Amino acid sequence: MKKILLITLISIWATGSINAQKIKLKKGIVNIDDTECMKYDSSPNNAEFTSNDGKQTIILKFIRTGVGSNGGLYTKIIFLEQKLSLTSKSYIFNKKNLIKKLLTDGVLSDCVIDVSKIQKFVMKYDEGI
């Protein structure tokens, strides 16, 4: 029984290690597994990501509403060329989390943005705020 449990745990750990991608954002460059995949420019309230070929732009906005306990924070993600956007209050995206979700959902694959998967991504995370 202990051997089965040990083998199961090792298998789960190995699968997670294989699928995990190393994401690093530094000096305006998004590196995934040590490969330069995108460029970004950010301020405290916004971040703009651009594909390496310059053809796709994604904007991440942090929007605060109200004041004090009546206020809230939500994020808005805009896929500029497709004129699609989503807003989310229950899942607050930050720069790194956005890249992770784009990778997980296949929107970003091999450092290329798959425009055919953007609409599904928007439908999945949009809360219509």
C-alpha positions as CSV (number, residue, x, y, z in Angstrom):
1,M,0.0,0.0,0.0
2,K,2.8,2.4,0.8
3,K,4.5,1.7,-2.5
4,I,1.4,2.5,-4.4
5,L,0.9,5.7,-2.5
6,L,4.6,6.7,-3.1
7,I,4.4,5.9,-6.8
8,T,1.2,7.9,-7.1
9,L,2.7,10.9,-5.4
10,I,5.8,10.8,-7.5
11,S,3.7,10.6,-10.7
12,I,1.6,13.6,-9.7
13,W,4.8,15.6,-8.8
14,A,6.5,14.6,-12.1
15,T,3.4,15.6,-14.2
16,G,3.2,19.0,-12.5
17,S,6.9,19.6,-13.0
18,I,6.8,18.7,-16.7
19,N,3.7,20.9,-17.4
20,A,4.9,23.9,-15.3
21,Q,6.3,26.7,-17.3
22,K,8.7,29.2,-15.9
23,I,7.4,32.7,-16.4
24,K,9.6,35.7,-15.8
25,L,8.7,39.4,-16.3
26,K,11.6,41.7,-16.2
27,K,12.6,45.0,-17.9
28,G,9.7,45.0,-20.3
29,I,10.2,41.4,-21.5
30,V,8.0,38.3,-20.8
31,N,10.2,35.2,-20.8
32,I,8.6,31.8,-20.8
33,D,11.0,29.0,-20.1
34,D,13.9,31.4,-20.8
35,T,12.5,32.3,-24.3
36,E,11.5,35.9,-25.0
37,C,7.8,35.7,-25.9
38,M,6.3,39.1,-25.5
39,K,7.1,42.7,-24.6
40,Y,5.2,44.7,-21.9
41,D,4.9,48.2,-20.6
42,S,3.2,48.8,-17.3
43,S,2.1,51.4,-14.8
44,P,0.4,50.9,-11.4
45,N,-3.0,50.8,-13.1
46,N,-2.3,49.3,-16.6
47,A,-0.1,46.9,-18.4
48,E,0.2,46.5,-22.2
49,F,1.5,43.3,-23.7
50,T,2.6,43.1,-27.3
51,S,3.5,40.0,-29.3
52,N,7.0,39.8,-30.6
53,D,5.8,40.4,-34.2
54,G,3.9,43.5,-33.0
55,K,0.6,42.2,-34.4
56,Q,-1.3,41.5,-31.1
57,T,-1.8,43.7,-28.2
58,I,-3.4,42.8,-24.8
59,I,-4.2,45.5,-22.3
60,L,-4.7,44.7,-18.6
61,K,-6.4,47.4,-16.5
62,F,-6.9,47.5,-12.8
63,I,-10.1,49.5,-12.0
64,R,-11.1,50.6,-8.5
65,T,-14.7,51.6,-7.9
66,G,-16.2,53.5,-5.0
67,V,-14.4,54.4,-1.8
68,G,-13.6,52.3,1.4
69,S,-15.7,49.3,2.1
70,N,-18.2,50.3,-0.6
71,G,-15.5,50.1,-3.2
72,G,-14.2,47.2,-5.2
73,L,-11.4,46.2,-7.5
74,Y,-11.8,44.5,-10.8
75,T,-9.6,43.8,-13.8
76,K,-10.4,44.4,-17.4
77,I,-8.5,42.6,-20.2
78,I,-8.7,44.0,-23.7
79,F,-7.7,42.1,-26.9
80,L,-7.2,45.2,-29.0
81,E,-7.0,43.8,-32.5
82,Q,-10.1,41.6,-32.0
83,K,-12.0,44.4,-30.2
84,L,-12.9,41.9,-27.4
85,S,-12.7,42.5,-23.7
86,L,-13.6,40.9,-20.4
87,T,-14.0,42.2,-16.9
88,S,-13.5,40.1,-13.7
89,K,-14.1,40.9,-10.1
90,S,-13.9,37.4,-8.6
91,Y,-10.5,36.6,-10.2
92,I,-8.1,39.5,-10.1
93,F,-5.6,39.1,-12.8
94,N,-2.1,40.4,-12.4
95,K,0.5,40.4,-15.1
96,K,2.0,37.0,-14.3
97,N,-1.4,35.4,-13.6
98,L,-2.7,36.7,-17.0
99,I,0.2,35.0,-18.8
100,K,-0.4,31.8,-16.9
101,K,-4.1,31.8,-17.8
102,L,-3.3,32.6,-21.5
103,L,-0.9,29.6,-21.5
104,T,-3.3,27.2,-19.7
105,D,-6.1,28.1,-22.1
106,G,-3.9,27.8,-25.2
107,V,-4.3,31.4,-26.2
108,L,-0.5,31.8,-25.9
109,S,1.4,28.8,-27.2
110,D,5.0,28.6,-28.3
111,C,5.2,32.4,-27.9
112,V,2.4,32.9,-30.4
113,I,-1.0,34.2,-29.7
114,D,-3.7,32.0,-31.1
115,V,-6.5,34.4,-32.1
116,S,-8.9,31.6,-32.6
117,K,-8.9,30.9,-28.9
118,I,-9.4,34.5,-27.7
119,Q,-13.2,34.5,-27.9
120,K,-13.4,31.3,-25.7
121,F,-11.0,32.9,-23.2
122,V,-13.2,36.0,-23.0
123,M,-16.4,34.0,-22.6
124,K,-14.8,31.8,-19.9
125,Y,-13.6,34.7,-17.6
126,D,-16.0,37.6,-18.4
127,E,-18.3,38.5,-15.6
128,G,-20.0,41.4,-17.5
129,I,-19.2,44.0,-14.9
